[in-house]
């Protein structure tokens, strides 16, 4: 069995007195592709942000490879996040956008060149190094965001609904890129409403509601044979939308 990379223990988070996460326990193993599903406000994105270091839990601890990282800043964690919005720098070309995290880490120019080329190859954008951000489609911009996340060799990549801000024509290319990266064995946690994609690619699906995990298992079990009535309602609603 693959080793545990991330462990959330008793995570509770409140916003304005409202419980968003309620004593959440979750373990993520190496080389897994975990998909978080659930209605808006169920705690999916908050879970991702706590793992990534962008939010701090009110109670509970976050462990990475057995080490408590609850108070560790986001830029010190061996994780990287791909956001809904591309969060790219418009004044930088593609190469410099991808190289940004490596320059902060004071890597050599030869190392940066090699890593940027490798990242561009992973997202099928070889030859785009000198292009400007505004010359790209939304799907291509999101793929640059994915390349930037991968360039720093994170142990885990977090995706927060990476297709939600895209036009339908660009969704497929981004999902295909994520699938190809998953096939490389990169550990990933994806928040999404793309049910068919989760069924095809994820190794594990979690359904969240009310700040807790209601069901957890293989995609074929969770999505095709849901035991929880709330999950059945959610899947029925999503299939109609």
N, C-alpha and C positions, 0 to 999 in steps of 0.2 A: 504494500500500500504506500502511495506517495505521502511524503511528510507534510504536516500542517505548516502553512506559511503564516496565515492570519487567524487569530482567535479573538473574537469579541465576547467578553464575559460580563453579563449583567448590565448591558448598556441601556441607560435611560437618558432621554433628552426631552426637555420641555422648551416650548416657545410661548411666551406670554401666559405662562401657567398651564398651557395645554400639553398633555403628554403626546409626543410624536413617536418616541421609541420607548417601549415598556419592558425593561429587564431582558433585552435582546441578547441571545447567545447564538454565536455563529462561528463555524470553523471552515476555512477555505484551504484546500490542499493544493500542493504544487501540480502544475500542468493541467489544472481543471479549467473549464469554461462555465462559469456560474452565471445564470440569468436571473435577475430579480424582476418579478412581475407584481402588479397590484394596482389598485385604483389611485388616482391622484390624492396626495396627502397621507398615504399609508406608511410613509417612512423610508421608501426606497432610496431617494436621493440623499436624505439625511444620513442613512447608513453608509452610503458611498462617501459622503463628505467627511464622516468621522473616520472611516478607514484611511482616506487620503490626507487627513490632517487639517482640513479646512473648517471643521467644527470640533468642539471639545464636548464630550458627554458630561452631563450633570452628575451621573453616577456610572460606575463600571470602568473596565479597563480594556485597552486595545493592545494585543501582543503580536509581534512579528518575529517569527522563528523563536518563540519562547521569551523574547525580550519585551518588556513593557515600554510601548512607544506612545502611550496616551498623551503625554505632554510634549512629544517631539514635533517640531514644526514640519509643515508639508514638504518644504524643500530639503529636509534632512532624511526623509523616508525613502525606502527603496521601491517607491511606487510612482506612477505617473497617471494623470487623468486627462481624458479627452472629453471636453465639455460639449453641451448642446450648441453653443455658439463657438465659432472657430477660434476666437481669441488669438488671432494672428496679428503680427505687427505690419501695418500697411506700408510703412516706410522702408521695410526690408524686403529683399527678394526671397525666393523660396529657399535658397541655400542658407541664407542668414537666419531665417525663421527657424529652420531645423537645427542649425548650429547653436542657437541661443543658449540652451541649457548646457551644452558642452563648453561654451566659452565661460559661462559662470563658474563651471567646475575647473577652469584653467587647463583644459586639455591642449595638447600640441596641435598645430595646424594640420600636420599629416594625419593625426588621429581623427580630427574633426572631418577632414575630407573623406576619409575612409568610412566613417560612421554615417555621414550624410548620404553618400552614394549607396550604402547598404540600405538605409532607411527608405530612400527613394525607390530602390528596387523592390522592397517589400510592398510598397503601396502603388506600384506600377506607374511611377512618374519620373522614370529615368530621362534625363535630358532637359528637365524643367528648372534646373538650378538657378538660371538667371532671369526667369520669368518673374513678373510682378504679381502680387497677390490679386490685384483687381483685374488681371487678365484671365483668371481661373473661374470655372463654374463653382457653384456651391459645393458640389460633390468633390471636386478636386481640392478645394480649400479644406474640406474636412479631412481628406486623405493627407494633406500636408500636416494638419494637426495631429493625425495619427503617427505620421513619420517623426514629428518632433517628439512625441511621447516615447517612441521606440528608440530614438537615437541615444538616449542616456542609459540604455540597458536596464530598465526597471525590472524588478522581480515580478511585479504584478502591474497590469494596465487596467485602469478603471474607465468605463465608458458610461457617461451620464446621458442617456437618450441621444446618441450621436446623430440620429437621422431625423429628429423631431423638427429641426429648423430647415430641413431640406425640401425642395420641390420633389414631387413623386418620381420624376425622371432621374433624379440623382440618388435616390435612396438605394436602389439596387447596387450601384457601383460601390457605395460605401460598405454595405453589408457584405458584398463579395470580398472586399479588402479585409474586413474583420475576419471572415471565414478563413481566408488564406493565411492570415497571421495565426489564427487558432490552430491550424494544421501544422504550424511550426512548433507547437508545444508551449506557446506563451501562456502563462496563467492570466486569466481575464475575468473580470466581473462586469457584467453588462446590465444596465437598467434600460428596459425597452418595452414597447407595446407591440413589437413585431413578433407575433405568436408563431407564424410559420417558420421564421428564422430560428427562433428559440428551439422549436421542435427538431429542426434539422441539424443544428450546429452545437447547441449546448450539451455539456455532459451532465449538468444538474440544473434544475429549475426550482426556485423558491417563490412561493406566493405569499405576499405580505398584505396584511390588513390590520388597521388599528394599532400599528406600531409593533406588531409581533409577526412571527413566521407561522402561517396557518398550515402550509403543506411544503414538503421538501423531498425531492426525489428525482428520478430520471424523467426526461421530458415525456416519454411515451406513457409513463404512469400518471404524472401530474396533469398533462394536457389532454390525454385521451380517456383517462379513467379517474377524474377528480373525485375525491371523497368528501371534500368540504362543500357545503351548499353555497357559501359565499364565493368560492372559486368557480363553481358551476355558473353562477349568475354573472361573474366577471367575464368568463370566457364566452358566454352567450352574448353579452353586450358588445364585446370586442369584435366578435364575428359578424355582427350586424352593422358595425360602424365603418 
